[in-house]
Amino acid sequence: MPTTSIFYGSVYGAAERLAETVCEKLTAMGHSAKLIDNPQVEDVATAEQILVITSTTGQGDLPDNLLPLFLGLQNQFPLLTGKPCAVIAMGDSSYGDTFCGAGKQFEELLIELQGRIVQPRLDIDAMVDFDPEPVALPWVEKLAEQL
Ligand SMILES: Cc1cc2nc3c(=O)[nH]c(=O)nc-3n(C[C@H](O)[C@H](O)[C@H](O)COP(=O)(O)O)c2cc1C
């Protein structure tokens, strides 16, 4: 069974905790999943399936722990032709136009790299859902059917 590599971007820990929960959920469902700490371009290029879970910081910006990977991918541009990809974006709609900006940017980049988005991006709004898990887990169950 192909392994899903989970890449996460987090400032205060919410997206990191969700990434851990999602990894456990996929594993409990009989899938192979692993969290990638300190991710490198090579980790994306060699991943069999890609799940990005990222919060947004600044004004629509990527968290510092994911930004180097994003810039590295833009520079090296490894083609992910047809590789299954999905994105969970965490944000806060009170930020207006930059709502979930990091997740949107990452999804756009995966599409530019010719990754295949297997399920529409999940945007989690901290204004509405204080606890992201009840929103994310049903989405992950659907995702698991696509992987
Ligand atoms: C300084 C700061 C800037 C933020 N900027 C944005 C933003 O531009 N767009 C957005 O949707 N959310 C923004 N957020 C909200 C966070 O993305 C949201 O609270 C998220 O759940 C935090 O996850 P984390 O704990 O993994 O960092 C911001 C939060 C902070 C504290």
The ligand as an SDF file (V2000), in Angstrom:
LIG
                    3D

 31 33  0  0  0  0  0  0  0  0999 V2000
   -0.1450   36.6180   13.9080 C   0  0  0  0  0  0  0  0  0  0  0  0
   -1.2160   35.7800   13.2510 C   0  0  0  0  0  0  0  0  0  0  0  0
   -1.4980   35.9880   11.8990 C   0  0  0  0  0  0  0  0  0  0  0  0
   -2.4950   35.2330   11.2610 C   0  0  0  0  0  0  0  0  0  0  0  0
   -2.7780   35.4720    9.9320 N   0  0  0  0  0  0  0  0  0  0  0  0
   -3.7680   34.7740    9.3290 C   0  0  0  0  0  0  0  0  0  0  0  0
   -4.1120   35.0250    7.9780 C   0  0  0  0  0  0  0  0  0  0  0  0
   -3.5400   35.8760    7.2830 O   0  0  0  0  0  0  0  0  0  0  0  0
   -5.1060   34.2850    7.4040 N   0  0  0  0  0  0  0  0  0  0  0  0
   -5.7740   33.3210    8.1100 C   0  0  0  0  0  0  0  0  0  0  0  0
   -6.6780   32.6940    7.5600 O   0  0  0  0  0  0  0  0  0  0  0  0
   -5.4650   33.0520    9.4040 N   0  0  0  0  0  0  0  0  0  0  0  0
   -4.4930   33.7530   10.0300 C   0  0  0  0  0  0  0  0  0  0  0  0
   -4.1850   33.4950   11.3430 N   0  0  0  0  0  0  0  0  0  0  0  0
   -4.9560   32.4510   12.0730 C   0  0  0  0  0  0  0  0  0  0  0  0
   -4.2350   31.1140   12.1800 C   0  0  0  0  0  0  0  0  0  0  0  0
   -3.9110   30.5820   10.9070 O   0  0  0  0  0  0  0  0  0  0  0  0
   -5.1480   30.1110   12.9130 C   0  0  0  0  0  0  0  0  0  0  0  0
   -5.4170   30.5940   14.2210 O   0  0  0  0  0  0  0  0  0  0  0  0
   -4.5530   28.7190   12.9800 C   0  0  0  0  0  0  0  0  0  0  0  0
   -5.5150   27.8440   13.5360 O   0  0  0  0  0  0  0  0  0  0  0  0
   -3.2840   28.6870   13.8480 C   0  0  0  0  0  0  0  0  0  0  0  0
   -2.6990   27.3950   13.7210 O   0  0  0  0  0  0  0  0  0  0  0  0
   -1.2540   27.0690   14.3520 P   0  0  0  0  0  0  0  0  0  0  0  0
   -1.4650   26.9680   15.8530 O   0  0  0  0  0  0  0  0  0  0  0  0
   -0.8720   25.7420   13.7660 O   0  0  0  0  0  0  0  0  0  0  0  0
   -0.3100   28.1380   13.9820 O   0  0  0  0  0  0  0  0  0  0  0  0
   -3.2090   34.2340   11.9970 C   0  0  0  0  0  0  0  0  0  0  0  0
   -2.9170   34.0510   13.3640 C   0  0  0  0  0  0  0  0  0  0  0  0
   -1.9390   34.8120   13.9820 C   0  0  0  0  0  0  0  0  0  0  0  0
   -1.6910   34.6020   15.4620 C   0  0  0  0  0  0  0  0  0  0  0  0
  1  2  1  0
  2  3  1  0
  2 30  2  0
  3  4  2  0
  4  5  1  0
  4 28  1  0
  5  6  2  0
  6  7  1  0
  6 13  1  0
  7  8  2  0
  7  9  1  0
  9 10  1  0
 10 11  2  0
 10 12  1  0
 12 13  2  0
 13 14  1  0
 14 15  1  0
 14 28  1  0
 15 16  1  0
 16 17  1  0
 16 18  1  0
 18 19  1  0
 18 20  1  0
 20 21  1  0
 20 22  1  0
 22 23  1  0
 23 24  1  0
 24 25  2  0
 24 26  1  0
 24 27  1  0
 28 29  2  0
 29 30  1  0
 30 31  1  0
M  END
$$$$
